[in-house]
Amino acid sequence: MFPGLKRNISRHFTNILGWRTNRKIVVIESDDWGSIRMPSREVYRKCLKAGYQVDKIAYERFDSLASEDDLELLFELLSHYKDQNGNPTVMTANILAANPDFEKIEDANFREYFYELVTEAFKRYPKHSDCFGLWKKGKEEGVFYPQSHGREHLNVSMFMNALQRGDEDVLFGFKHGMPGFMPKGRAEDGNKFVESLRYNNQQDKEQKLDIILEGLDLFETLMGYPSETFIPPNYLWSPDYNGPMAAAGVRFYQGQRKLKEPCFDGNIRLHPHWLGEENEYGQKYLIRNAFFEPTLSIQNEDPVGGCLRDIAAAFRMNKPAIISSHRLNYVGFIDENNRDQNLEMFETLLSQTLKKWPDVEFLNSVQLGNLMVNSDEEHI
Protein backbone atom coordinates (compact mmCIF):
# COMPACT_ATOMS: atom_id res chain seq x y z
CA MET A 1 0.00 0.00 0.00
CA PHE A 2 1.28 3.47 -0.85
CA PRO A 3 2.41 5.33 2.32
CA GLY A 4 0.23 8.36 1.54
CA LEU A 5 -2.90 6.24 1.10
CA LYS A 6 -2.14 4.27 4.24
CA ARG A 7 -1.69 7.47 6.26
CA ASN A 8 -4.94 8.91 4.87
CA ILE A 9 -6.88 5.79 5.86
CA SER A 10 -5.25 5.84 9.30
CA ARG A 11 -6.12 9.46 10.03
CA HIS A 12 -9.79 8.84 9.24
CA PHE A 13 -9.91 5.53 11.11
CA THR A 14 -8.65 7.24 14.28
CA ASN A 15 -11.59 9.65 14.13
CA ILE A 16 -14.42 7.15 13.63
CA LEU A 17 -15.43 6.59 17.26
CA GLY A 18 -15.98 8.93 20.15
CA TRP A 19 -17.10 12.41 21.10
CA ARG A 20 -17.98 14.83 18.31
CA THR A 21 -18.37 18.57 18.00
CA ASN A 22 -19.11 21.04 15.24
CA ARG A 23 -16.61 23.49 16.74
CA LYS A 24 -13.19 23.78 15.07
CA ILE A 25 -11.03 23.07 18.14
CA VAL A 26 -7.25 22.75 18.03
CA VAL A 27 -5.29 21.38 21.00
CA ILE A 28 -1.48 21.15 20.91
CA GLU A 29 0.06 18.62 23.29
CA SER A 30 3.85 18.71 23.75
CA ASP A 31 5.75 16.18 25.86
CA ASP A 32 9.14 16.04 27.65
CA TRP A 33 9.54 19.59 29.01
CA GLY A 34 11.98 19.49 31.93
CA SER A 35 13.85 16.33 30.95
CA ILE A 36 17.60 16.93 30.53
CA ARG A 37 18.28 14.36 27.74
CA MET A 38 21.45 15.54 25.87
CA PRO A 39 23.19 17.96 28.28
CA SER A 40 25.28 20.08 25.85
CA ARG A 41 26.99 20.35 22.48
CA GLU A 42 30.25 19.43 24.18
CA VAL A 43 28.81 16.18 25.51
CA TYR A 44 27.27 15.48 22.10
CA ARG A 45 30.70 15.77 20.48
CA LYS A 46 32.26 13.54 23.15
CA CYS A 47 29.64 10.89 22.45
CA LEU A 48 30.46 10.93 18.75
CA LYS A 49 34.20 10.79 19.43
CA ALA A 50 33.68 7.78 21.70
CA GLY A 51 31.83 5.93 18.93
CA TYR A 52 28.23 6.45 20.03
CA GLN A 53 25.94 7.15 17.07
CA VAL A 54 24.04 9.99 18.70
CA ASP A 55 23.74 11.67 15.30
CA LYS A 56 21.44 8.84 14.16
CA ILE A 57 18.72 9.33 16.79
CA ALA A 58 16.78 12.63 16.78
CA TYR A 59 16.27 12.70 20.55
CA GLU A 60 19.98 12.25 21.23
CA ARG A 61 20.97 14.69 18.49
CA PHE A 62 18.65 17.59 19.28
CA ASP A 63 16.69 17.19 22.52
CA SER A 64 17.76 18.99 25.67
CA LEU A 65 16.49 21.37 28.31
CA ALA A 66 14.90 24.28 26.46
CA SER A 67 16.87 27.48 27.05
CA GLU A 68 15.51 30.94 27.78
CA ASP A 69 15.97 31.82 24.09
CA ASP A 70 14.05 28.69 23.07
CA LEU A 71 11.13 29.55 25.33
CA GLU A 72 11.01 33.24 24.45
CA LEU A 73 10.98 32.56 20.70
CA LEU A 74 8.29 29.90 21.06
CA PHE A 75 6.11 32.07 23.30
CA GLU A 76 6.41 35.02 20.95
CA LEU A 77 5.11 32.89 18.10
CA LEU A 78 2.29 31.37 20.14
CA SER A 79 1.21 34.83 21.32
CA HIS A 80 1.08 36.19 17.78
CA TYR A 81 -1.50 33.77 16.38
CA LYS A 82 -4.93 34.18 17.95
CA ASP A 83 -8.19 32.35 17.39
CA GLN A 84 -11.64 33.78 16.61
CA ASN A 85 -12.14 34.58 20.30
CA GLY A 86 -8.88 36.50 20.59
CA ASN A 87 -7.14 33.71 22.51
CA PRO A 88 -3.48 32.99 21.67
CA THR A 89 -2.28 29.61 20.53
CA VAL A 90 -1.79 27.52 23.65
CA MET A 91 0.54 24.56 24.08
CA THR A 92 -0.23 21.95 26.72
CA ALA A 93 3.32 21.42 27.99
CA ASN A 94 3.72 18.05 29.66
CA ILE A 95 6.56 18.41 32.14
CA LEU A 96 8.89 16.18 34.14
CA ALA A 97 9.34 17.51 37.64
CA ALA A 98 12.78 15.99 38.25
CA ASN A 99 15.95 14.44 36.84
CA PRO A 100 18.62 12.18 38.37
CA ASP A 101 20.95 13.77 40.90
CA PHE A 102 24.14 12.29 39.48
CA GLU A 103 26.41 13.58 42.23
CA LYS A 104 24.39 12.07 45.07
CA ILE A 105 23.96 8.76 43.23
CA GLU A 106 27.71 8.51 42.71
CA ASP A 107 28.43 9.50 46.30
CA ALA A 108 26.24 6.58 47.36
CA ASN A 109 28.29 4.23 45.14
CA PHE A 110 25.20 3.55 43.02
CA ARG A 111 23.45 1.86 45.93
CA GLU A 112 20.64 4.41 46.13
CA TYR A 113 18.78 6.64 43.69
CA PHE A 114 18.35 10.39 44.20
CA TYR A 115 16.63 13.01 42.06
CA GLU A 116 16.76 16.78 41.86
CA LEU A 117 13.91 19.10 40.91
CA VAL A 118 13.95 20.62 37.45
CA THR A 119 14.30 24.05 39.05
CA GLU A 120 17.72 22.98 40.34
CA ALA A 121 18.77 21.72 36.92
CA PHE A 122 17.82 25.09 35.42
CA LYS A 123 20.22 26.80 37.84
CA ARG A 124 23.16 24.67 36.67
CA TYR A 125 22.64 25.14 32.95
CA PRO A 126 24.26 28.17 31.23
CA LYS A 127 21.22 29.69 29.50
CA HIS A 128 18.42 28.50 31.74
CA SER A 129 18.42 30.41 35.03
CA ASP A 130 15.09 32.10 34.29
CA CYS A 131 13.42 29.16 32.53
CA PHE A 132 11.10 28.28 35.39
CA GLY A 133 10.03 31.91 35.61
CA LEU A 134 9.31 31.79 31.87
CA TRP A 135 7.22 28.64 32.34
CA LYS A 136 5.06 30.54 34.82
CA LYS A 137 4.94 33.62 32.62
CA GLY A 138 3.86 31.49 29.67
CA LYS A 139 1.02 30.06 31.72
CA GLU A 140 -0.10 33.52 32.86
CA GLU A 141 -0.13 34.70 29.24
CA GLY A 142 -2.15 31.69 28.14
CA VAL A 143 0.40 30.19 25.74
CA PHE A 144 2.05 27.48 27.87
CA TYR A 145 -0.11 25.24 30.06
CA PRO A 146 1.97 22.73 32.08
CA GLN A 147 0.60 19.30 32.97
CA SER A 148 2.32 16.26 34.46
CA HIS A 149 4.34 13.81 32.38
CA GLY A 150 5.82 12.05 35.42
CA ARG A 151 8.56 12.53 37.96
CA GLU A 152 11.46 11.92 35.56
CA HIS A 153 11.67 10.47 32.03
CA LEU A 154 13.80 7.59 33.28
CA ASN A 155 13.26 3.99 34.26
CA VAL A 156 14.82 4.24 37.70
CA SER A 157 15.10 0.52 38.48
CA MET A 158 16.56 -0.29 35.04
CA PHE A 159 18.98 2.63 35.36
CA MET A 160 20.22 1.67 38.83
CA ASN A 161 20.54 -2.02 37.93
CA ALA A 162 22.69 -1.10 34.92
CA LEU A 163 24.91 1.15 37.03
CA GLN A 164 25.32 -1.50 39.72
CA ARG A 165 26.35 -4.18 37.24
CA GLY A 166 28.85 -1.82 35.60
CA ASP A 167 27.19 -1.39 32.19
CA GLU A 168 29.85 0.51 30.20
CA ASP A 169 27.41 2.42 28.01
CA VAL A 170 25.26 3.59 30.92
CA LEU A 171 28.35 4.50 32.95
CA PHE A 172 29.60 6.59 30.02
CA GLY A 173 26.25 8.39 29.89
CA PHE A 174 26.22 8.82 33.65
CA LYS A 175 29.70 10.35 33.60
CA HIS A 176 28.42 12.99 31.18
CA GLY A 177 25.12 13.68 32.94
CA MET A 178 22.75 11.71 30.73
CA PRO A 179 19.78 9.69 32.08
CA GLY A 180 20.53 6.25 30.66
CA PHE A 181 22.14 5.87 27.27
CA MET A 182 22.15 4.04 23.96
CA PRO A 183 24.38 1.01 23.29
CA LYS A 184 27.54 1.64 21.28
CA GLY A 185 27.21 0.60 17.65
CA ARG A 186 23.47 -0.09 17.93
CA ALA A 187 21.80 3.26 17.32
CA GLU A 188 18.63 1.50 16.21
CA ASP A 189 18.09 0.32 19.81
CA GLY A 190 17.90 3.90 21.07
CA ASN A 191 17.86 4.81 24.75
CA LYS A 192 15.52 2.26 26.35
CA PHE A 193 16.06 3.80 29.78
CA VAL A 194 13.65 6.64 29.00
CA GLU A 195 10.78 4.13 29.12
CA SER A 196 10.04 5.08 32.70
CA LEU A 197 6.97 2.85 33.18
CA ARG A 198 8.23 -0.45 31.79
CA TYR A 199 8.37 -3.10 34.55
CA ASN A 200 8.95 -6.86 34.80
CA ASN A 201 7.58 -7.88 38.20
CA GLN A 202 4.89 -6.87 40.68
CA GLN A 203 7.22 -5.03 43.04
CA ASP A 204 8.66 -2.97 40.18
CA LYS A 205 5.15 -2.25 38.93
CA GLU A 206 4.12 -0.90 42.34
CA GLN A 207 7.28 1.20 42.60
CA LYS A 208 6.55 2.76 39.21
CA LEU A 209 3.12 3.81 40.45
CA ASP A 210 4.65 5.37 43.56
CA ILE A 211 7.01 7.38 41.34
CA ILE A 212 4.15 8.64 39.16
CA LEU A 213 2.11 9.65 42.20
CA GLU A 214 5.11 11.43 43.69
CA GLY A 215 5.53 13.19 40.36
CA LEU A 216 1.98 14.53 40.65
CA ASP A 217 2.75 15.87 44.13
CA LEU A 218 5.96 17.51 42.90
CA PHE A 219 4.10 19.03 39.97
CA GLU A 220 1.58 20.67 42.29
CA THR A 221 4.36 21.94 44.55
CA LEU A 222 6.20 23.47 41.60
CA MET A 223 3.29 24.88 39.62
CA GLY A 224 0.87 25.74 42.42
CA TYR A 225 -2.06 23.73 41.03
CA PRO A 226 -2.76 20.01 40.49
CA SER A 227 -2.37 18.34 37.12
CA GLU A 228 -5.79 17.21 35.90
CA THR A 229 -4.38 15.30 32.94
CA PHE A 230 -1.57 12.79 32.61
CA ILE A 231 0.34 11.55 29.59
CA PRO A 232 2.01 8.16 30.16
CA PRO A 233 5.67 8.33 29.01
CA ASN A 234 6.12 6.35 25.77
CA TYR A 235 2.38 5.52 26.05
CA LEU A 236 3.20 2.67 28.49
CA TRP A 237 0.46 2.29 31.07
CA SER A 238 -1.22 -0.23 33.34
CA PRO A 239 -5.01 0.07 33.81
CA ASP A 240 -4.33 -0.92 37.43
CA TYR A 241 -2.97 2.58 37.93
CA ASN A 242 -6.26 4.29 37.04
CA GLY A 243 -7.84 4.10 40.50
CA PRO A 244 -4.90 5.66 42.40
CA MET A 245 -4.51 8.29 39.68
CA ALA A 246 -8.18 9.20 39.91
CA ALA A 247 -7.83 9.51 43.69
CA ALA A 248 -4.89 11.87 43.06
CA GLY A 249 -7.07 14.14 40.91
CA VAL A 250 -6.24 12.99 37.37
CA ARG A 251 -9.42 13.30 35.31
CA PHE A 252 -8.11 12.91 31.75
CA TYR A 253 -5.46 10.89 29.96
CA GLN A 254 -3.62 12.26 26.97
CA GLY A 255 -2.27 9.75 24.50
CA GLN A 256 -2.56 7.88 21.25
CA ARG A 257 -5.39 5.58 20.28
CA LYS A 258 -3.66 2.59 21.87
CA LEU A 259 -1.96 2.55 25.27
CA LYS A 260 0.60 -0.18 25.90
CA GLU A 261 0.46 -2.24 29.09
CA PRO A 262 3.81 -3.83 30.03
CA CYS A 263 3.74 -7.54 30.85
CA PHE A 264 6.15 -9.28 33.19
CA ASP A 265 7.51 -11.39 30.31
CA GLY A 266 8.63 -8.30 28.40
CA ASN A 267 5.72 -8.20 25.98
CA ILE A 268 3.02 -5.54 25.87
CA ARG A 269 -0.77 -5.70 25.82
CA LEU A 270 -2.53 -3.08 23.72
CA HIS A 271 -5.55 -1.19 25.07
CA PRO A 272 -7.43 0.77 22.39
CA HIS A 273 -9.37 3.90 23.40
CA TRP A 274 -11.46 6.53 21.71
CA LEU A 275 -12.00 10.23 22.27
CA GLY A 276 -14.20 10.87 25.29
CA GLU A 277 -14.26 7.23 26.39
CA GLU A 278 -14.80 6.99 30.15
CA ASN A 279 -13.25 4.31 32.34
CA GLU A 280 -14.68 2.90 35.57
CA TYR A 281 -13.19 5.77 37.58
CA GLY A 282 -14.81 8.47 35.45
CA GLN A 283 -11.55 9.41 33.70
CA LYS A 284 -11.81 10.33 30.03
CA TYR A 285 -9.33 9.81 27.19
CA LEU A 286 -8.02 12.47 24.84
CA ILE A 287 -6.78 10.88 21.61
CA ARG A 288 -4.08 12.52 19.52
CA ASN A 289 -5.18 12.55 15.90
CA ALA A 290 -2.72 15.01 14.32
CA PHE A 291 1.06 15.21 14.28
CA PHE A 292 3.56 18.03 13.85
CA GLU A 293 6.93 16.42 14.50
CA PRO A 294 9.36 17.92 11.96
CA THR A 295 12.50 16.81 13.83
CA LEU A 296 11.23 13.23 13.77
CA SER A 297 10.11 13.36 10.14
CA ILE A 298 12.00 11.32 7.60
CA GLN A 299 13.57 13.01 4.59
CA ASN A 300 11.14 14.40 2.01
CA GLU A 301 8.18 14.33 4.39
CA ASP A 302 6.03 17.46 4.57
CA PRO A 303 5.39 18.12 8.29
CA VAL A 304 3.18 21.15 7.67
CA GLY A 305 1.13 19.61 4.89
CA GLY A 306 0.76 16.34 6.76
CA CYS A 307 -0.49 18.08 9.90
CA LEU A 308 -2.92 20.22 7.90
CA ARG A 309 -4.33 17.05 6.36
CA ASP A 310 -4.64 15.56 9.87
CA ILE A 311 -6.56 18.64 11.02
CA ALA A 312 -8.79 18.57 7.94
CA ALA A 313 -9.65 14.91 8.55
CA ALA A 314 -10.51 15.63 12.19
CA PHE A 315 -12.74 18.59 11.31
CA ARG A 316 -14.37 16.66 8.45
CA MET A 317 -15.42 14.02 10.98
CA ASN A 318 -16.50 16.58 13.59
CA LYS A 319 -13.61 15.96 15.93
CA PRO A 320 -11.21 18.37 17.64
CA ALA A 321 -7.70 18.28 16.22
CA ILE A 322 -5.35 17.14 19.00
CA ILE A 323 -1.82 17.70 17.73
CA SER A 324 1.20 15.81 19.06
CA SER A 325 4.32 18.00 18.92
CA HIS A 326 7.22 17.05 21.21
CA ARG A 327 9.61 19.49 22.85
CA LEU A 328 12.57 18.47 20.71
CA ASN A 329 11.00 20.32 17.76
CA TYR A 330 11.45 23.66 19.55
CA VAL A 331 14.85 23.25 21.21
CA GLY A 332 17.96 24.99 19.88
CA PHE A 333 20.29 24.57 22.84
CA ILE A 334 22.19 21.81 21.04
CA ASP A 335 21.52 22.97 17.46
CA GLU A 336 19.87 26.35 16.83
CA ASN A 337 19.03 25.37 13.25
CA ASN A 338 16.70 22.68 14.59
CA ARG A 339 14.69 25.27 16.52
CA ASP A 340 14.76 28.01 13.88
CA GLN A 341 13.72 25.82 10.96
CA ASN A 342 10.94 24.19 12.94
CA LEU A 343 9.60 27.49 14.28
CA GLU A 344 9.38 28.71 10.70
CA MET A 345 7.36 25.62 9.78
CA PHE A 346 5.25 25.97 12.92
CA GLU A 347 4.43 29.55 11.97
CA THR A 348 3.34 28.36 8.53
CA LEU A 349 1.18 25.68 10.14
CA LEU A 350 -0.57 28.19 12.41
CA SER A 351 -1.08 30.79 9.71
CA GLN A 352 -2.43 28.22 7.26
CA THR A 353 -4.73 26.74 9.91
CA LEU A 354 -6.24 30.15 10.66
CA LYS A 355 -6.54 30.91 6.95
CA LYS A 356 -8.30 27.63 6.15
CA TRP A 357 -10.49 27.64 9.27
CA PRO A 358 -10.96 31.22 10.52
CA ASP A 359 -13.45 29.99 13.14
CA VAL A 360 -10.80 27.83 14.84
CA GLU A 361 -10.55 27.80 18.66
CA PHE A 362 -7.34 27.10 20.61
CA LEU A 363 -7.87 25.12 23.83
CA ASN A 364 -5.56 23.36 26.27
CA SER A 365 -6.11 19.71 27.17
CA VAL A 366 -7.99 20.41 30.40
CA GLN A 367 -10.33 22.84 28.65
CA LEU A 368 -11.12 20.20 26.04
CA GLY A 369 -11.67 17.59 28.73
CA ASN A 370 -14.05 19.87 30.62
CA LEU A 371 -15.90 20.61 27.40
CA MET A 372 -16.46 16.89 26.83
CA VAL A 373 -17.69 16.46 30.39
CA ASN A 374 -20.10 19.37 30.28
CA SER A 375 -21.20 19.25 26.64
CA ASP A 376 -24.42 17.69 25.39
CA GLU A 377 -22.94 17.25 21.93
CA GLU A 378 -22.99 13.86 20.29
CA HIS A 379 -20.89 11.04 21.75
CA ILE A 380 -20.97 7.79 19.79
C-alpha positions as CSV (number, residue, x, y, z in Angstrom):
1,M,0.0,0.0,0.0
2,F,1.3,3.5,-0.9
3,P,2.4,5.3,2.3
4,G,0.2,8.4,1.5
5,L,-2.9,6.2,1.1
6,K,-2.1,4.3,4.2
7,R,-1.7,7.5,6.3
8,N,-4.9,8.9,4.9
9,I,-6.9,5.8,5.9
10,S,-5.3,5.8,9.3
11,R,-6.1,9.5,10.0
12,H,-9.8,8.8,9.2
13,F,-9.9,5.5,11.1
14,T,-8.6,7.2,14.3
15,N,-11.6,9.6,14.1
16,I,-14.4,7.1,13.6
17,L,-15.4,6.6,17.3
18,G,-16.0,8.9,20.2
19,W,-17.1,12.4,21.1
20,R,-18.0,14.8,18.3
21,T,-18.4,18.6,18.0
22,N,-19.1,21.0,15.2
23,R,-16.6,23.5,16.7
24,K,-13.2,23.8,15.1
25,I,-11.0,23.1,18.1
26,V,-7.3,22.8,18.0
27,V,-5.3,21.4,21.0
28,I,-1.5,21.2,20.9
29,E,0.1,18.6,23.3
30,S,3.8,18.7,23.8
31,D,5.8,16.2,25.9
32,D,9.1,16.0,27.6
33,W,9.5,19.6,29.0
34,G,12.0,19.5,31.9
35,S,13.8,16.3,30.9
36,I,17.6,16.9,30.5
37,R,18.3,14.4,27.7
38,M,21.5,15.5,25.9
39,P,23.2,18.0,28.3
40,S,25.3,20.1,25.9
41,R,27.0,20.3,22.5
42,E,30.3,19.4,24.2
43,V,28.8,16.2,25.5
44,Y,27.3,15.5,22.1
45,R,30.7,15.8,20.5
46,K,32.3,13.5,23.2
47,C,29.6,10.9,22.4
48,L,30.5,10.9,18.7
49,K,34.2,10.8,19.4
50,A,33.7,7.8,21.7
51,G,31.8,5.9,18.9
52,Y,28.2,6.4,20.0
53,Q,25.9,7.2,17.1
54,V,24.0,10.0,18.7
55,D,23.7,11.7,15.3
56,K,21.4,8.8,14.2
57,I,18.7,9.3,16.8
58,A,16.8,12.6,16.8
59,Y,16.3,12.7,20.6
60,E,20.0,12.3,21.2
61,R,21.0,14.7,18.5
62,F,18.6,17.6,19.3
63,D,16.7,17.2,22.5
64,S,17.8,19.0,25.7
65,L,16.5,21.4,28.3
66,A,14.9,24.3,26.5
67,S,16.9,27.5,27.1
68,E,15.5,30.9,27.8
69,D,16.0,31.8,24.1
70,D,14.0,28.7,23.1
71,L,11.1,29.6,25.3
72,E,11.0,33.2,24.4
73,L,11.0,32.6,20.7
74,L,8.3,29.9,21.1
75,F,6.1,32.1,23.3
76,E,6.4,35.0,20.9
77,L,5.1,32.9,18.1
78,L,2.3,31.4,20.1
79,S,1.2,34.8,21.3
80,H,1.1,36.2,17.8
81,Y,-1.5,33.8,16.4
82,K,-4.9,34.2,18.0
83,D,-8.2,32.3,17.4
84,Q,-11.6,33.8,16.6
85,N,-12.1,34.6,20.3
86,G,-8.9,36.5,20.6
87,N,-7.1,33.7,22.5
88,P,-3.5,33.0,21.7
89,T,-2.3,29.6,20.5
90,V,-1.8,27.5,23.7
91,M,0.5,24.6,24.1
92,T,-0.2,22.0,26.7
93,A,3.3,21.4,28.0
94,N,3.7,18.1,29.7
95,I,6.6,18.4,32.1
96,L,8.9,16.2,34.1
97,A,9.3,17.5,37.6
98,A,12.8,16.0,38.3
99,N,16.0,14.4,36.8
100,P,18.6,12.2,38.4
101,D,20.9,13.8,40.9
102,F,24.1,12.3,39.5
103,E,26.4,13.6,42.2
104,K,24.4,12.1,45.1
105,I,24.0,8.8,43.2
106,E,27.7,8.5,42.7
107,D,28.4,9.5,46.3
108,A,26.2,6.6,47.4
109,N,28.3,4.2,45.1
110,F,25.2,3.5,43.0
111,R,23.4,1.9,45.9
112,E,20.6,4.4,46.1
113,Y,18.8,6.6,43.7
114,F,18.3,10.4,44.2
115,Y,16.6,13.0,42.1
116,E,16.8,16.8,41.9
117,L,13.9,19.1,40.9
118,V,13.9,20.6,37.5
119,T,14.3,24.0,39.1
120,E,17.7,23.0,40.3
121,A,18.8,21.7,36.9
122,F,17.8,25.1,35.4
123,K,20.2,26.8,37.8
124,R,23.2,24.7,36.7
125,Y,22.6,25.1,33.0
126,P,24.3,28.2,31.2
127,K,21.2,29.7,29.5
128,H,18.4,28.5,31.7
129,S,18.4,30.4,35.0
130,D,15.1,32.1,34.3
131,C,13.4,29.2,32.5
132,F,11.1,28.3,35.4
133,G,10.0,31.9,35.6
134,L,9.3,31.8,31.9
135,W,7.2,28.6,32.3
136,K,5.1,30.5,34.8
137,K,4.9,33.6,32.6
138,G,3.9,31.5,29.7
139,K,1.0,30.1,31.7
140,E,-0.1,33.5,32.9
141,E,-0.1,34.7,29.2
142,G,-2.2,31.7,28.1
143,V,0.4,30.2,25.7
144,F,2.0,27.5,27.9
145,Y,-0.1,25.2,30.1
146,P,2.0,22.7,32.1
147,Q,0.6,19.3,33.0
148,S,2.3,16.3,34.5
149,H,4.3,13.8,32.4
150,G,5.8,12.1,35.4
151,R,8.6,12.5,38.0
152,E,11.5,11.9,35.6
153,H,11.7,10.5,32.0
154,L,13.8,7.6,33.3
155,N,13.3,4.0,34.3
156,V,14.8,4.2,37.7
157,S,15.1,0.5,38.5
158,M,16.6,-0.3,35.0
159,F,19.0,2.6,35.4
160,M,20.2,1.7,38.8
161,N,20.5,-2.0,37.9
162,A,22.7,-1.1,34.9
163,L,24.9,1.1,37.0
164,Q,25.3,-1.5,39.7
165,R,26.3,-4.2,37.2
166,G,28.9,-1.8,35.6
167,D,27.2,-1.4,32.2
168,E,29.8,0.5,30.2
169,D,27.4,2.4,28.0
170,V,25.3,3.6,30.9
171,L,28.3,4.5,32.9
172,F,29.6,6.6,30.0
173,G,26.3,8.4,29.9
174,F,26.2,8.8,33.6
175,K,29.7,10.4,33.6
176,H,28.4,13.0,31.2
177,G,25.1,13.7,32.9
178,M,22.8,11.7,30.7
179,P,19.8,9.7,32.1
180,G,20.5,6.2,30.7
181,F,22.1,5.9,27.3
182,M,22.2,4.0,24.0
183,P,24.4,1.0,23.3
184,K,27.5,1.6,21.3
185,G,27.2,0.6,17.6
186,R,23.5,-0.1,17.9
187,A,21.8,3.3,17.3
188,E,18.6,1.5,16.2
189,D,18.1,0.3,19.8
190,G,17.9,3.9,21.1
191,N,17.9,4.8,24.8
192,K,15.5,2.3,26.4
193,F,16.1,3.8,29.8
194,V,13.6,6.6,29.0
195,E,10.8,4.1,29.1
196,S,10.0,5.1,32.7
197,L,7.0,2.9,33.2
198,R,8.2,-0.5,31.8
199,Y,8.4,-3.1,34.6
200,N,8.9,-6.9,34.8
201,N,7.6,-7.9,38.2
202,Q,4.9,-6.9,40.7
203,Q,7.2,-5.0,43.0
204,D,8.7,-3.0,40.2
205,K,5.2,-2.2,38.9
206,E,4.1,-0.9,42.3
207,Q,7.3,1.2,42.6
208,K,6.6,2.8,39.2
209,L,3.1,3.8,40.4
210,D,4.6,5.4,43.6
211,I,7.0,7.4,41.3
212,I,4.2,8.6,39.2
213,L,2.1,9.7,42.2
214,E,5.1,11.4,43.7
215,G,5.5,13.2,40.4
216,L,2.0,14.5,40.7
217,D,2.8,15.9,44.1
218,L,6.0,17.5,42.9
219,F,4.1,19.0,40.0
220,E,1.6,20.7,42.3
221,T,4.4,21.9,44.5
222,L,6.2,23.5,41.6
223,M,3.3,24.9,39.6
224,G,0.9,25.7,42.4
225,Y,-2.1,23.7,41.0
226,P,-2.8,20.0,40.5
227,S,-2.4,18.3,37.1
228,E,-5.8,17.2,35.9
229,T,-4.4,15.3,32.9
230,F,-1.6,12.8,32.6
231,I,0.3,11.6,29.6
232,P,2.0,8.2,30.2
233,P,5.7,8.3,29.0
234,N,6.1,6.4,25.8
235,Y,2.4,5.5,26.1
236,L,3.2,2.7,28.5
237,W,0.5,2.3,31.1
238,S,-1.2,-0.2,33.3
239,P,-5.0,0.1,33.8
240,D,-4.3,-0.9,37.4
241,Y,-3.0,2.6,37.9
242,N,-6.3,4.3,37.0
243,G,-7.8,4.1,40.5
244,P,-4.9,5.7,42.4
245,M,-4.5,8.3,39.7
246,A,-8.2,9.2,39.9
247,A,-7.8,9.5,43.7
248,A,-4.9,11.9,43.1
249,G,-7.1,14.1,40.9
250,V,-6.2,13.0,37.4
251,R,-9.4,13.3,35.3
252,F,-8.1,12.9,31.8
253,Y,-5.5,10.9,30.0
254,Q,-3.6,12.3,27.0
255,G,-2.3,9.7,24.5
256,Q,-2.6,7.9,21.2
257,R,-5.4,5.6,20.3
258,K,-3.7,2.6,21.9
259,L,-2.0,2.5,25.3
260,K,0.6,-0.2,25.9
261,E,0.5,-2.2,29.1
262,P,3.8,-3.8,30.0
263,C,3.7,-7.5,30.8
264,F,6.2,-9.3,33.2
265,D,7.5,-11.4,30.3
266,G,8.6,-8.3,28.4
267,N,5.7,-8.2,26.0
268,I,3.0,-5.5,25.9
269,R,-0.8,-5.7,25.8
270,L,-2.5,-3.1,23.7
271,H,-5.5,-1.2,25.1
272,P,-7.4,0.8,22.4
273,H,-9.4,3.9,23.4
274,W,-11.5,6.5,21.7
275,L,-12.0,10.2,22.3
276,G,-14.2,10.9,25.3
277,E,-14.3,7.2,26.4
278,E,-14.8,7.0,30.2
279,N,-13.3,4.3,32.3
280,E,-14.7,2.9,35.6
281,Y,-13.2,5.8,37.6
282,G,-14.8,8.5,35.4
283,Q,-11.6,9.4,33.7
284,K,-11.8,10.3,30.0
285,Y,-9.3,9.8,27.2
286,L,-8.0,12.5,24.8
287,I,-6.8,10.9,21.6
288,R,-4.1,12.5,19.5
289,N,-5.2,12.6,15.9
290,A,-2.7,15.0,14.3
291,F,1.1,15.2,14.3
292,F,3.6,18.0,13.8
293,E,6.9,16.4,14.5
294,P,9.4,17.9,12.0
295,T,12.5,16.8,13.8
296,L,11.2,13.2,13.8
297,S,10.1,13.4,10.1
298,I,12.0,11.3,7.6
299,Q,13.6,13.0,4.6
300,N,11.1,14.4,2.0
301,E,8.2,14.3,4.4
302,D,6.0,17.5,4.6
303,P,5.4,18.1,8.3
304,V,3.2,21.2,7.7
305,G,1.1,19.6,4.9
306,G,0.8,16.3,6.8
307,C,-0.5,18.1,9.9
308,L,-2.9,20.2,7.9
309,R,-4.3,17.0,6.4
310,D,-4.6,15.6,9.9
311,I,-6.6,18.6,11.0
312,A,-8.8,18.6,7.9
313,A,-9.7,14.9,8.5
314,A,-10.5,15.6,12.2
315,F,-12.7,18.6,11.3
316,R,-14.4,16.7,8.4
317,M,-15.4,14.0,11.0
318,N,-16.5,16.6,13.6
319,K,-13.6,16.0,15.9
320,P,-11.2,18.4,17.6
321,A,-7.7,18.3,16.2
322,I,-5.3,17.1,19.0
323,I,-1.8,17.7,17.7
324,S,1.2,15.8,19.1
325,S,4.3,18.0,18.9
326,H,7.2,17.0,21.2
327,R,9.6,19.5,22.8
328,L,12.6,18.5,20.7
329,N,11.0,20.3,17.8
330,Y,11.4,23.7,19.6
331,V,14.8,23.3,21.2
332,G,18.0,25.0,19.9
333,F,20.3,24.6,22.8
334,I,22.2,21.8,21.0
335,D,21.5,23.0,17.5
336,E,19.9,26.4,16.8
337,N,19.0,25.4,13.2
338,N,16.7,22.7,14.6
339,R,14.7,25.3,16.5
340,D,14.8,28.0,13.9
341,Q,13.7,25.8,11.0
342,N,10.9,24.2,12.9
343,L,9.6,27.5,14.3
344,E,9.4,28.7,10.7
345,M,7.4,25.6,9.8
346,F,5.2,26.0,12.9
347,E,4.4,29.5,12.0
348,T,3.3,28.4,8.5
349,L,1.2,25.7,10.1
350,L,-0.6,28.2,12.4
351,S,-1.1,30.8,9.7
352,Q,-2.4,28.2,7.3
353,T,-4.7,26.7,9.9
354,L,-6.2,30.2,10.7
355,K,-6.5,30.9,6.9
356,K,-8.3,27.6,6.1
357,W,-10.5,27.6,9.3
358,P,-11.0,31.2,10.5
359,D,-13.4,30.0,13.1
360,V,-10.8,27.8,14.8
361,E,-10.5,27.8,18.7
362,F,-7.3,27.1,20.6
363,L,-7.9,25.1,23.8
364,N,-5.6,23.4,26.3
365,S,-6.1,19.7,27.2
366,V,-8.0,20.4,30.4
367,Q,-10.3,22.8,28.7
368,L,-11.1,20.2,26.0
369,G,-11.7,17.6,28.7
370,N,-14.0,19.9,30.6
371,L,-15.9,20.6,27.4
372,M,-16.5,16.9,26.8
373,V,-17.7,16.5,30.4
374,N,-20.1,19.4,30.3
375,S,-21.2,19.2,26.6
376,D,-24.4,17.7,25.4
377,E,-22.9,17.3,21.9
378,E,-23.0,13.9,20.3
379,H,-20.9,11.0,21.7
380,I,-21.0,7.8,19.8
